[in-house]
Amino acid sequence: MHVLTVDPSRVQQVFWNVLRNAAKFTPNDGVVSVLSGNPRPDQLVVEITDTGVGIELENLEKIFDAFEQAGPRREGLGLGLAISKAVIKMRGGNIRAVSAGLGKGATFIIEVAASADGM
């Protein structure tokens, strides 16, 4: 078992932001999936993948900037992913997006440090 030392409300906010965006940009007949793993003993990786509208390649980094939005459905202030990135970075982790482009869905990869239970 691996342990994360985090502020539960902040981590919940990160996953809420990413999952909410995945649901918002995926049609009703689409799929949102969550996969987690420990590729290394000191790392937890969570991938949230959707079959939604996708992200243009030139916007993959911009979507993590405050007040930036990409895609056809521009709701909200554009702060959710910026806040999520700040929270994960403060924990020494990383969040990034991967997409093959518009209409091809997106995957958000969240990487955070973990420690083995009892260490």
Secondary structure, 3 states (H helix, E strand, C coil): CEECCCCHHHHHHHHHHHHHHHHHCCCCCCCEEEEEEEEECCEEEEEEEECCCCCCHHHCCHHHCCCCCCCCCCCCCCCHHHHHHHHHHHCCCEEEEECCCCCCCEEEEEEEECEECCC
